[in-house]
Amino acid sequence: MWMTPKRSKMDVEEARGFRPEWTQRYLVVEPPEGEGARCLVCAHLVVSASERDVRRHYEAEHRYYQRYVEEGEREALVERLRQGDIPEVVPPTPEERAARAGLGIARLLALRGRGGGEGDFVYQCLEVMLNDVLPDHVGVLGGIDLSPETIRQRVLNINENLRSQLFNRAKDFRAYSLALDDQAFVAYENYLLVFVRGVDVDLEVQEELLTIINLTNHFSVGALMAAILEALQTAGLSLQRMVGLTTTHTLRMIGENSGLVSYMREKAVSPNCWNVIHYSGFLHLELLSSYDVDVNQVISTVSDWILLIKTRGIRRPEFQALLTSSESEHGERVNGRCLNNWLRRGKTLKLIFSLRREIEAFLASVGATTAHFSDPEWLCDFGFLVDIMNHLRDLSELLRFNRVFAATAFDHISSFDAKLNLLHRHIEEKNLTHFAALREVVDELKQHIKEEDKILDPGRYKVVICRLQKEFDRHFKDLKFIKKDLELFANPFNFKAEHAPIAVRMELTKLQANSDLWEEYRNKDLGQFYAGLSAETYPIIKGVAYKVASLFDSSEICEKAFSYLVRNQHTLSQPLTDEHLHALFRIATTEMEPHWDALVRARNPPNP
């Protein structure tokens, strides 16, 4: 999340003010001098009146008071604090400590993808440890219930607590975007993961899982649309504040006139906001693109090799690095769909390419076919695929940085588009400078084939690069449509006012003439700079900032969910309700901390 800028030079008109709702939320009041926020508990003055800093003080110093959450309790607490009557901080009882320990263990089990049945094993481990190390404290375990039913209920309670926090924060979103990922799978069922990214008045970014939708029960686009709208309504998110939509490029998502994107745009249209910007999710960039550049079914062949190595070559030392890499991605149990996704990555293909001679010898030793290794065209296709996927991997790494605004991500996309033009020209000229694997294959084949024209057919790969360019244009054409907004957001002081929309020119001219703001822009990052910009003085520029900041910039949260899924596919394939599955994914992806005191106070016995 963005740090709050400490502005040393601020015009009065640019000051950010105290908000009345903070009094009950964070136990602060506006001081007589009218600057900052005064804590009712410790009288500390929070100098910067931004919600981020006020909340940070409250959570660091007075989290105890989070237990005052029941109806009427908060108002009574504020009144007592105003009169100087500070409630005594009562230490938790042994029962409350035991309940909190149980909640913490349930959360850890969920984070590691462990089933509720493993709570008993954890209990046995703790019992053995305390017996040997702290025998006088073994009795504390008596109050900790780690039965499967209790663990499952606690996971659901933690999910509900985190969900309530998200809904409370969503009320303050000035703009938000959704990321829809229907590549997720659990056992034999497909799910749609819906993530939300919102920004508040201080440009603080929040990325969270909004909901999970079982596609088996919502097969039609209409049913899917209804489920998403219900989730948005439950969270208190108005469609008029929706800015962007990030999806995969499945037919369900982007089908012309019948895909989910078309439905969402119709519902979200508003004269006061952008048309909803749609573009591909960055997480599946390599995965999606691999289908466009995989000539000659290379991935399918390599997949057969890997399955054979996992069944008959697992003890061979030359394959240990490959097997270790595979197991770190999806464990020992190989799910075919998961393996396919793993193979469609530049890093993986590069490793397999480096082991091609060892793989050929292994295939020959077990009596499998090695015909591909004597086929020049197939070998060239393999080398070309490795090189292109490696370039895509480089792009994915650039897009993987956390909290990079979409404007920066778009710069990387534009640079890669120029790179594709260069690769197209080089392959046409048979210049393999940027095709290391293909060059290695060609050099090897030259030793056996004297006629060079029979080794490499550049026209074959020019077509592939052109197809990839068209796909990138299709995936990110909406970002190109708002290119000026992205440039204005990223470089407001270098953007020529005459090139800006008429409505923003006056504000932009005033902004560029303010030397104090220029210093802030130079010394702070974009999030900090726009957080301190006056919404009263620069309403249009600030509005652009909210919208651009809310666009999904990276694949961090999507990758968290995807990694959690592939690491724990065996556990997640067990019989689970959609509610429980939702809870596991929320706990695995959230940046929020559960309100433990509230959970302890609201604990209920598990349902029989």
Phi, psi and omega in degrees: 000151185287136175287152180280127179290139174261098188278119180278334181233103181229134171290154179301324182290344182262001181289145176264135190262166176289143179246130186303326183294345179293336185299309179283326184289315187237006176060049177230158175228163178282126181290159181303326180287350173079011179237136178078205181213134182258125181287130180286340183274308186246001179066014178290140178264116173276109191294315183272116183277063172243147184300327180303312183287322178297314179295321180299318178296315182298313183289330181281324189252332190226035180300336180307323185285000176292343179290344178274080186236347181293160181302127179088336182294320185293316179298318180295322179296315180299318181296318178298317181294324178297327181272003178084008180267096183268117181302143180290138177283105183273125179297147181295146177285163177304324179294320179292322177298317180296319179295319180294320177299318179296320177296318180296319178293320177299320179295317179297319177299319179295317180298327181268005178070026181267143180287164180298335181294344181276357176298322179296323179293319177300318179301316180296321178297316180295322181295316179298315182297313183292325178300322183271328187258313182229069185300333181288347184251008181300330183299336182295336182291340182298333182267000182258113181266115180241031177291155182305319182294319181291318179300313181298317180295321179294322177300317178295321180294318178297318178300316181295322178295314179294322179297318178297320177298317179299315181297322178296319180287328181296335178299333183264002180294127174275333177203153178209161176227160178243146171241123183247120183239105178258016173274352181291145179213146175224118185055240183251011180250146177259146178227152172255120176266126181248116179252148178239140174235117181234158176233139179264190185297334179266012181061029174279129185267135177231121176243123182213160172285126179272310180197167172236133183241126178284114184288343176293323181269350179229064188289318183281155179296324179298317179293322179295317179298317180297321180293320179293316179298323177295319179295320178295317180295319178299323180279354180076027181259119179280141178296336181291345178262359180284133183247314187227161180219115179254128183220171164281175181252042174282161181298325179299327183276313192241013178306133185296124178066354181226000179278165183298325181299317179298317179297316182295321180294323178295320182285326188269357184298136181206140178294345184262004182217169174301157160294146185300126180277127180242137176203167183288147173289141184286336183301317186263021181301310179294318182298311181295316185291332183298330179291332181279334185250359181276081177281149175066021173054045182297315183301319180298318179294315181297323179300318177297322178299313185296319179297323179292320178296321182290338180260328187233354182235019189293335181271356183284126185297331183292344182255005185297318179298320180294315181293321178297317178298318180296315183290329177293337180275314186219020175076183184284331181279113186272115171267126186304319181291321179293319179298320179299316179295321180296321181289338182271047178228142183300318182297318181294311181297324179296319179295316180294321178298321180292340181257014188298324180291318178296322179293320178299315179297320179295315180300318179295323183290334180258007176081016178273162182290142177238021186300329182297331184283352175249010180256104183303319182296316181294319179296320177295319177299319179298311179298319179297316180297318178301316182293313181295317180293331177291321176295320178294324178296319178301318178295316180300322179296321179294326183275355186271352180294139182284142174060036170265127183295158182301333178299319178290319178300320180294325175300318179294321178296316180296320178296322179291327177298318176294325179296321178296322176299319179295316180297321178299315180293320181293318181292328177296324180271004184058032176267109187260028181304318182258020178231071188299313182292317179296321178297321179296318178295314181299317180297323178291318182292331179298336180288341182245336182242116185282329181275106186296328181296338180275353181271309187239126176251095184298329180300328180298321184268337173299318180298320181295316180295320177299319179296320179295321178298318179295321179295320178294321176300320181289319183294326191235023182294328180292326177293325176293328180295328180255027183305319181295321178296320179294319179293320177299318180295316185285326184223065185296332183273345178255355182278125182291126184301326182291343178267354181276158174304149185304320185296336186256354187298318182297314179297319183294320178297317179296319180298313183292340179272355183267106184292328179295317178293327176299319178295319178297319180297321180289326189263345182242159174283173187299319180300316179294318182299310183287335176298326182269357182284134184292124177288336179285321183277324184233061186296322183287315179297319178296322178297319176298319180298316179302315185292313181295320181293335182277346178293138179298122187262332183216180183253022188303306184290324177296320180290326174303312181294317182295317179296319178299321182293311185287333178286331188238031185297329180293314180296317184287344178275355176288161179301114179224143173286157177300326179296316181291321178297318177301316181298317181298316182289326179293315180297324183287336187248347188287154171259354182274153176260132178301148174277093188297319181299317179296321179294319180296317182290329184264008185300139179235152175294145181299150178293138180290000000 
